[in-house]
Amino acid sequence: MEENNEFISVGKKMPYTVPDGFFDQLEEQVMNEVKAEPAKEKKSGKAKTIRIAIRTLLAVAACLALFLVVKKALPQGDDTIADDFTSVELAFNNLSTEDQDYLLEVYQEEEELIYDNDLNEWKNEESI
């Protein structure tokens, strides 16, 4: 298999050149650039402390606002249970008498099954 690599034609010679004396002047140029830039003033410790305190207060205020929004959006405990019961009762009252009788019959059968299952479990636990 023949390799078609462009670097083979170049060989080991360096394809790029650097002007003479470039690295000798590099250190001097960097030092001149650094000296030319004005030194940045550090902010005083008091200003930094105030800035941190303000950021902390803003973070606490944001958390409190988020908590209040979420609390208001979530349903409240006992009120929702009463509302749910009221809505179920209203829906039950809107059914025909035949449908109401059927639902009550199914509910009573399920209640008996649950009672029988609980009784059997209780007897099994006593026998162990």
ABEGO torsion letter per residue (X at the ends): XBBBBAAAAAEABBABBBBBGAAAAAAAAAAAAAAABBBBBBBBAAAAAAAAAAAAAAAAAAAAAAAAAAAAABBBBAAAAAAAAAAAAAAAAABBAAAAAAAAAAAAAAAAAAAAAAAAAAAAAAAX
